[in-house]
Amino acid sequence: MGNKDQIKENMKSNDPFIKGMYTDLYSRIKDYEETQSVIEKMKFSDAIGSIIVVGIIAVFLAYVVIS
């Protein structure tokens, strides 16, 4: 729990930038903890477009090197 103490301590800072940054961080953490956030793992279908583009670039570079 040392991190939460550090966040609360920095929320009382005299520097307005530090105070605003840690206040925003605290509110984001609080919102995240209150909601039941479900993080889905990345699926193969999510990455298929990028894989195809990388494959095309690799084939092109192999063609350029070979010829």
N, C-alpha and C positions, 0 to 999 in steps of 0.2 A: 504493500500500500504506500510505499515511499513516493511513487510517481504521483499519486493523487495529492499527497501533501505538498509536493513540489509545485504542482499545478495551482493549487489553492494559494500557496505562498506567492507565486508569481502573479496571480490575479490581483494581489494587493500592491503591486509594484507602483512606484512613482512614475516610471517611464510609461507614457500612454501607449506606445507601440507594443511593448511587452505585455502590458495589462490587457489590451485589446486582443492580442494574439492568443494569450492563454485563456481569456474569457471565451473566445470563439471555440477554442479547442475543447474546453470543458463542456460547453453546450453541445458540441458535436458528439462527444463521448457519451454524454447523458442521453441524447436522442437515440444513439445507436444501442445503448443498453436497454432503453425502454421499449424499443420496437424489437420484435422477434425477427431479426434479419436472417434471411436464408441466402447463403451464397452458393450458387450452382457452380459445379466444376465445368471447365471448358470441355466441349465435346468436339469430336473430330469434324463434325459438320460445320462447326463454327470457324474452323481454321482451313477448310478446304480451298477457299479462294486464295488465301495467302500461299498455301502449298503449291497450288497450280502456277501462280505467278513466279515463285522461286524456281519451280521446275522448268518453266519456259526460259527463264534467264540462264539457268544452268545448262540447258540444252544449247541455247544460242552461244554461250561462251565456249562450250565444248566444240561446237561446230567451227567457231572462229579459230580456236587453237589448233584443231586438226587440219583445217584447210589452209 
